[in-house]
Each structure stands twice: as C-alpha cells, then as structure tokens.
C-alpha cells in the first residue's frame, strides 16, 4: 500500500545504519556433509607378523575408516554479520531485551505507546498499533528486520541440506519471486497477488525490471522503470523453520519510489527444495 510522502532523503539514515556493516552470507551452497568417525584404538602389533598394526575396522591396504553417509553433519542456523553475536547466542533473551531507544512510537486510534523490546513491539502491532509519520516508519522498519530475524531464529532448527546459501549471488529479476515487486496502488497490489498465485518470477511479472547496482554490499537492487520504483533484497538469517530438514532463508525486501513518496519493508521466508528449483515463499511479514 502507498505510504505517506517522506519529508526528505534523510529518511534513509536508519536503513543505512542497519545495513552498513553487512557481509555477504556464506558463499557456497551447503550439500550433505558426512561425519568422518574418529580413528578407534589401534590393534596391538603382533611380533610374529611382518605387517604393522592398523586401526580397527580398516581393511588391508586402506588408510583408515571411510565416511559414513548415513550420519550427516547438521547445518546450524545462522545470520549475516550485521547481527550482534551475543544476541544470536540467545535469541529468546534478545527478543525480551530492553532497548529504550530502538523503537518508534506507535499509535492506535487516540492511544500512543512506545515499545521497549521486541516482545512488546510484536504485541502492539498485533493490537493494531502502527507508526504514524515517515520517520517513525523508517525506525519501525528496522525493528521489523531485527525482531523478525530473532523470531525466525527462535523457531529455526538445524538443517540436513541447504539450497539457499547462494540464493542472492548474481540473482536477477528472473531468479526472484513476483512477491518482491513494488505495489504503489491497490490495482498494482491486486496484479502482484495474481502473479504470486500463478507462481511467476519478478521478471515474468515485470518484463522491464532490470538488475541495478546497489551501493550497499551484499544487497540485490532491482530497478522497476515502469513504476519509477526499486527493490532492495537482503539475506538476513537462515535455518529450518518448517521441520523438513531443508534450510530456509529470511529475506528483507525494501520497496521504494524514486521520489521517496513510497516506502514498504517486508520480511519474506523462502526455501528451495533442489539446487535448480525456484525460490518458493513460505510466509510474509510486514
């Protein structure tokens, strides 16, 4: 939905602060990794034998035990380098941690509230509270990314295999789902919903969309010339959130117009069931 016009380009400062120190996620798609068991105690040497002692279970002529494909190493949930290591070590505590100046005032009808941690922020949003000016919207977008990432990690489990670690590496409009497209009006929102229901990519939905050059390292920028808008996509955190042992990925998606009159931040959970499969959407938060 369109947002209230922004006062000036200064609105971007919280977003740049949030993303300033980003380092790209791990640069290799994880595959099933196998555990190599530790060598068992060596057999005692037989003084009557000319053959040296060898580890138990090792066949003659072999160097030792072979990897066991039936016992893969699980891939732990992770996050990009923007997140504080102490918070990642205990995300449930991070969701309740008091942060006096990290949240914007929220308003519902004639009531005003100021959350001081992620739990209170989530509760107020569920009750209909929302930011009411452009600056508050920018700060609230930062809270959405931070709190949403901690919530994702609180639900995430280790995964057996991953096909999403390189999801944003070199990706263009045809590699992203249509749901990341900007929607500056109700007709545009309806058109995007139809494209999503048809399983279209962003490139199929908006043939004029093109890969741009992002000044924020690790982000993917897509220009949408037809509507004078753009999309910035970032990989935030990853882990198995639907208990299928396949790693899922949380993307932050920032849509904005060239004249700064439209701004929308969303979190989109995606997964990929095979290396060449398209990204499929699990959930959307905004």
Phi, psi and omega per residue, in radians:
X1 nan 2.568 3.114
X2 -1.102 2.581 3.106
X3 -1.917 2.888 3.131
X4 -1.098 2.513 3.141
X5 -0.960 2.548 3.130
X6 -1.578 2.660 -3.053
X7 -1.251 -0.726 -3.090
X8 -2.870 3.061 3.138
X9 -1.174 -0.121 -3.127
X10 -1.117 -0.337 -3.097
X11 -1.026 -0.341 -3.057
X12 -1.367 -0.201 -3.012
X13 -1.029 -0.675 3.138
X14 -1.145 -0.637 -3.141
X15 -1.140 -0.716 3.107
X16 -1.173 -0.661 3.090
X17 -1.101 -0.699 -3.128
X18 -1.109 -0.650 -3.033
X19 -1.830 0.080 -2.951
X20 -1.068 -0.595 -2.991
X21 -1.811 0.442 -3.024
X22 -1.194 2.460 2.981
X23 -2.158 2.408 -3.066
X24 -1.063 2.611 3.082
X25 -1.058 2.970 -3.116
X26 -0.840 2.359 -2.939
X27 -1.594 0.269 3.099
X28 -2.381 2.358 3.078
X29 -1.111 2.273 3.115
X30 -1.319 2.481 3.018
X31 -2.126 3.000 -3.133
X32 -1.062 2.157 -3.089
X33 -1.900 2.441 -3.081
X34 -1.905 2.586 3.108
X35 -1.423 2.325 3.011
X36 -1.719 1.890 -3.078
X37 -1.037 2.577 3.083
X38 -1.129 2.557 3.135
X39 -1.069 2.257 3.057
X40 -1.264 2.925 3.132
X41 -0.972 2.468 -3.127
X42 -1.260 2.577 3.073
X43 -1.192 2.587 3.100
X44 -1.137 2.464 3.130
X45 -1.209 2.448 3.083
X46 -1.670 1.959 -3.085
X47 -1.070 -0.309 -3.130
X48 -1.588 -0.084 -3.089
X49 -1.813 2.523 3.098
X50 -1.482 -0.179 -3.103
X51 -1.575 2.306 -3.139
X52 -1.182 2.808 3.131
X53 -1.134 2.613 3.128
X54 -2.334 2.744 3.124
X55 -1.062 2.665 3.111
X56 -1.088 2.438 3.084
X57 1.502 -0.167 -3.131
X58 -1.505 2.246 3.119
X59 -1.285 2.754 3.125
X60 -1.097 2.395 3.132
X61 1.511 -0.023 3.133
X62 -1.868 2.751 -3.106
X63 -1.440 -0.335 -3.104
X64 2.831 -2.943 -3.086
X65 -1.193 2.638 -3.137
X66 -1.662 2.751 3.093
X67 -1.018 2.579 3.136
X68 -1.776 1.841 -3.084
X69 -1.197 -0.177 -3.111
X70 -1.492 -0.114 -3.101
X71 -2.270 1.346 -3.113
X72 -1.274 2.692 3.029
X73 -1.381 2.302 3.131
X74 -1.421 2.551 -3.133
X75 -1.621 2.079 -3.094
X76 -1.271 2.596 3.029
X77 -1.016 2.674 -3.103
X78 -2.607 3.107 -3.101
X79 -2.600 2.809 3.068
X80 -1.281 2.971 -2.988
X81 -1.316 0.042 3.082
X82 -1.306 -0.357 -3.042
X83 -1.552 2.509 -3.137
X84 -1.195 2.296 -3.083
X85 -1.082 -0.660 3.139
X86 -1.135 -0.676 3.111
X87 -1.173 -0.676 3.137
X88 -1.170 -0.488 -3.135
X89 -1.212 -0.406 3.126
X90 -2.600 1.408 -3.037
X91 -1.218 -0.499 3.106
X92 -1.160 -0.683 3.061
X93 -1.196 -0.631 3.134
X94 -1.106 -0.578 3.121
X95 -1.158 -0.448 -3.122
X96 -1.815 -0.077 -3.083
X97 -1.140 2.375 -3.132
X98 -1.321 2.205 3.089
X99 -2.325 1.618 -2.966
X100 -1.023 -0.683 -3.023
X101 -1.918 0.274 -3.041
X102 -1.597 -0.132 -3.040
X103 -2.179 2.640 3.114
X104 -1.567 2.690 3.042
X105 -1.075 2.477 3.123
X106 -2.074 2.544 -3.054
X107 -2.228 2.465 3.035
X108 -2.458 1.959 -3.048
X109 1.002 -2.074 -3.138
X110 -1.760 0.227 -3.117
X111 -1.862 2.509 3.130
X112 -2.196 2.402 -3.130
X113 -2.445 2.627 3.097
X114 -2.163 1.817 3.110
X115 -1.169 2.653 3.115
X116 -2.181 0.054 2.996
X117 -2.718 3.016 -3.068
X118 -1.141 -0.629 -3.138
X119 -1.098 -0.814 3.134
X120 -1.195 -0.600 3.093
X121 -1.089 -0.791 3.131
X122 -1.123 -0.739 -3.119
X123 -1.109 -0.729 3.140
X124 -1.156 -0.709 3.104
X125 -1.107 -0.681 3.115
X126 -1.126 -0.458 3.133
X127 -1.551 0.087 3.069
X128 1.708 0.052 3.105
X129 -1.286 2.517 -3.115
X130 -2.709 2.770 3.076
X131 -1.204 2.606 -3.047
X132 -2.077 0.083 3.039
X133 -2.511 2.953 -3.008
X134 -1.094 -0.730 -3.138
X135 -1.136 -0.723 3.109
X136 -1.110 -0.601 3.115
X137 -1.107 -0.692 -3.139
X138 -1.162 -0.758 3.120
X139 -1.168 -0.652 3.130
X140 -1.171 -0.562 3.080
X141 -1.119 -0.688 3.078
X142 -1.108 -0.676 3.098
X143 -1.148 -0.661 3.108
X144 -1.038 -0.796 -3.126
X145 -1.143 -0.855 -3.078
X146 -1.140 -0.918 -3.095
X147 -1.196 -0.654 3.115
X148 -1.128 -0.653 3.114
X149 -1.170 -0.743 3.112
X150 -1.120 -0.684 3.123
X151 -1.126 -0.712 3.084
X152 -1.042 -0.848 -3.111
X153 -1.171 -0.533 3.098
X154 -1.148 -0.472 3.127
X155 -1.636 -0.322 -2.992
X156 -1.293 2.540 3.060
X157 -2.079 2.852 3.029
X158 -1.051 2.617 -3.133
X159 -2.007 2.732 -3.136
X160 -1.469 -0.589 -3.084
X161 -2.617 2.688 3.117
X162 -2.325 2.401 3.000
X163 -2.156 0.303 -3.070
X164 -2.077 -0.035 -3.089
X165 -1.114 -0.439 3.113
X166 -1.921 0.377 -3.010
X167 -1.016 -0.557 -3.101
X168 -1.845 0.061 -3.108
X169 -1.330 1.893 3.116
X170 1.241 0.277 -3.064
X171 -1.337 2.568 3.077
X172 -2.143 -2.964 -3.108
X173 -0.969 -0.605 -3.115
X174 -1.354 -0.123 3.111
X175 -1.781 0.022 -3.120
X176 -2.024 2.551 3.118
X177 -1.240 2.687 -3.093
X178 -1.059 -0.377 -3.077
X179 -1.128 -0.302 3.129
X180 -1.398 -0.117 -3.109
X181 -1.132 2.643 3.072
X182 -1.281 2.658 3.091
X183 -2.457 1.683 -3.035
X184 -1.573 -0.015 -3.134
X185 -2.646 2.926 3.106
X186 -1.101 -0.732 3.063
X187 -1.056 -0.698 3.118
X188 -1.150 -0.641 3.113
X189 -1.150 -0.721 3.105
X190 -1.131 -0.731 3.127
X191 -1.097 -0.697 3.108
X192 -1.130 -0.697 3.133
X193 -1.081 -0.696 3.102
X194 -1.127 -0.762 3.129
X195 -1.075 -0.696 3.119
X196 -1.134 -0.748 -3.135
X197 -1.123 -0.464 3.118
X198 -1.538 -0.064 3.123
X199 1.269 0.493 -3.107
X200 -1.353 2.696 2.982
X201 -1.470 2.952 3.097
X202 -1.066 -0.710 3.139
X203 -1.144 -0.626 3.103
X204 -1.245 -0.634 3.139
X205 -1.298 -0.721 3.141
X206 -2.166 1.491 -3.081
X207 -1.002 -0.424 -3.137
X208 -1.464 -0.125 -3.140
X209 -1.120 2.462 -3.100
X210 -2.463 2.670 3.123
X211 -1.232 2.197 3.101
X212 -1.792 -3.002 -3.133
X213 -1.971 1.987 -3.121
X214 -1.548 2.395 3.075
X215 -1.470 -0.113 3.113
X216 -1.755 2.027 -3.046
X217 -1.059 2.343 3.104
X218 1.591 -0.171 3.130
X219 -1.599 2.666 3.010
X220 -1.859 2.174 3.120
X221 -1.892 2.217 3.089
X222 -2.081 2.149 3.074
X223 -1.540 2.455 3.097
X224 -2.126 1.423 -3.004
X225 -1.035 -0.582 -3.058
X226 -1.080 -0.559 -3.127
X227 -1.976 0.146 -3.127
X228 0.944 0.767 -3.141
X229 -2.263 2.996 3.090
X230 -2.584 2.866 -3.126
X231 -2.249 2.332 2.986
X232 -2.035 2.174 -3.095
X233 -2.048 2.374 -3.138
X234 -2.395 2.469 3.038
X235 -1.470 2.088 -3.071
X236 -1.704 -1.092 -3.101
X237 -2.485 2.869 -3.108
X238 -2.584 2.738 -3.118
X239 2.807 3.024 -3.131
X240 -1.570 1.875 -3.120
X241 -1.831 -0.069 3.115
X242 -2.102 0.286 2.989
X243 1.012 0.593 3.057
X244 -1.857 0.126 3.129
X245 1.216 0.150 3.078
X246 -1.912 2.310 -3.024
X247 -1.182 2.419 3.083
X248 -1.943 2.844 -3.027
X249 -2.315 2.377 3.067
X250 -1.768 2.070 3.116
X251 -1.805 2.424 2.908
X252 -1.694 2.389 -3.087
X253 -2.223 2.009 3.123
X254 -1.881 2.033 3.069
X255 -1.850 2.367 3.123
X256 -2.670 2.766 3.125
X257 -1.707 2.768 -3.114
X258 -1.119 -0.506 -3.132
X259 -1.584 0.125 3.101
X260 1.149 0.289 3.133
X261 -1.595 -0.068 -3.129
X262 -2.352 2.318 -3.099
X263 -2.593 2.298 3.126
X264 -2.636 2.222 3.092
X265 -2.019 2.318 3.110
X266 -2.402 2.722 2.976
X267 -1.960 2.301 -3.098
X268 -2.225 2.110 3.066
X269 -1.515 2.208 -3.137
X270 -2.262 2.853 3.051
X271 -2.570 2.998 3.087
X272 -2.543 2.189 -3.030
X273 -1.514 -0.243 3.126
X274 -2.647 2.782 -3.070
X275 -0.975 -0.640 -3.087
X276 -1.771 0.121 -3.124
X277 -1.351 2.670 3.064
X278 -1.257 2.771 3.059
X279 -1.201 2.281 3.085
X280 -1.958 2.502 -3.030
X281 -1.573 2.269 3.108
X282 -1.710 -0.692 -3.075
X283 -2.850 2.755 3.109
X284 -2.317 2.334 3.074
X285 -2.178 2.426 3.099
X286 -2.635 nan nan
